[in-house]
Amino acid sequence: MVRPELLRFLAPDESADCVISGQVSEYFIRGGSVQYRVTTVAGATIVLDASGSMVLPAKVGDAVRLGCQ
């Protein structure tokens, strides 16, 4: 199990100890953070908590790579 706040979006050329590929299925803006739900290619749902900003790093339907150290 990986805690949602330890995951982050990876740039296309970036690597991490653990990399998960998937597609953003939904997101929720929660005050100062954004919670993303990503469906992996295997069908599992992964939750990622990201710091809030004016520009969202991903939107519903985007293919993304998540990583953690």
TORFIDREN-968650 format. One line per field, with one value per residue (C-alpha): residue number from 1; x, y, z; chain. Coordinates in nm, 2 decimals, padded with zeros to 4 digits. Layout:
N
num c(NUM	...)
x c(X	...)
y c(Y	...)
z c(Z	...)
chaine c(A	...)
# end
This chain:
69
num c(1	2	3	4	5	6	7	8	9	10	11	12	13	14	15	16	17	18	19	20	21	22	23	24	25	26	27	28	29	30	31	32	33	34	35	36	37	38	39	40	41	42	43	44	45	46	47	48	49	50	51	52	53	54	55	56	57	58	59	60	61	62	63	64	65	66	67	68	69)
x c(00.00	00.13	00.00	-00.18	00.04	00.36	00.26	00.33	00.28	00.59	00.71	00.74	01.12	01.12	01.17	01.10	01.15	00.79	00.61	00.23	00.06	-00.30	-00.58	-00.73	-01.09	-01.19	-01.05	-01.18	-01.06	-01.04	-00.93	-00.56	-00.52	-00.65	-00.73	-00.70	-00.83	-00.64	-00.74	-00.44	-00.41	-00.49	-00.82	-00.72	-00.80	-00.51	-00.56	-00.31	-00.32	-00.15	-00.10	-00.36	-00.26	-00.43	-00.32	-00.42	-00.14	-00.40	-00.77	-01.02	-00.92	-00.55	-00.30	-00.06	00.24	00.26	00.57	00.70	01.05)
y c(00.00	00.35	00.65	00.90	01.19	01.00	00.96	01.23	01.28	01.20	01.38	01.16	01.14	01.11	00.78	00.67	00.36	00.26	00.37	00.32	00.40	00.48	00.72	00.99	00.89	01.18	01.45	01.65	01.99	01.98	02.32	02.34	02.00	01.80	01.43	01.23	00.89	00.70	00.37	00.16	-00.06	-00.36	-00.20	-00.10	00.25	00.45	00.77	01.06	01.37	01.67	02.02	02.26	02.51	02.73	02.49	02.13	01.88	01.64	01.63	01.35	01.11	01.20	00.92	00.97	00.81	00.81	00.75	00.73	00.68)
z c(00.00	-00.09	00.09	-00.15	-00.05	-00.14	-00.51	-00.77	-01.14	-01.35	-01.65	-01.97	-01.92	-01.54	-01.35	-00.99	-00.78	-00.84	-01.16	-01.22	-01.56	-01.59	-01.68	-01.47	-01.39	-01.17	-00.94	-00.65	-00.54	-00.16	-00.02	-00.06	-00.23	-00.53	-00.50	-00.82	-00.89	-01.15	-01.31	-01.39	-01.70	-01.48	-01.37	-01.01	-00.87	-00.73	-00.53	-00.54	-00.32	-00.49	-00.37	-00.51	-00.77	-01.03	-01.30	-01.27	-01.38	-01.53	-01.62	-01.66	-01.95	-01.95	-01.96	-01.67	-01.50	-01.12	-00.91	-00.56	-00.42)
chaine c(A	A	A	A	A	A	A	A	A	A	A	A	A	A	A	A	A	A	A	A	A	A	A	A	A	A	A	A	A	A	A	A	A	A	A	A	A	A	A	A	A	A	A	A	A	A	A	A	A	A	A	A	A	A	A	A	A	A	A	A	A	A	A	A	A	A	A	A	A)
# end
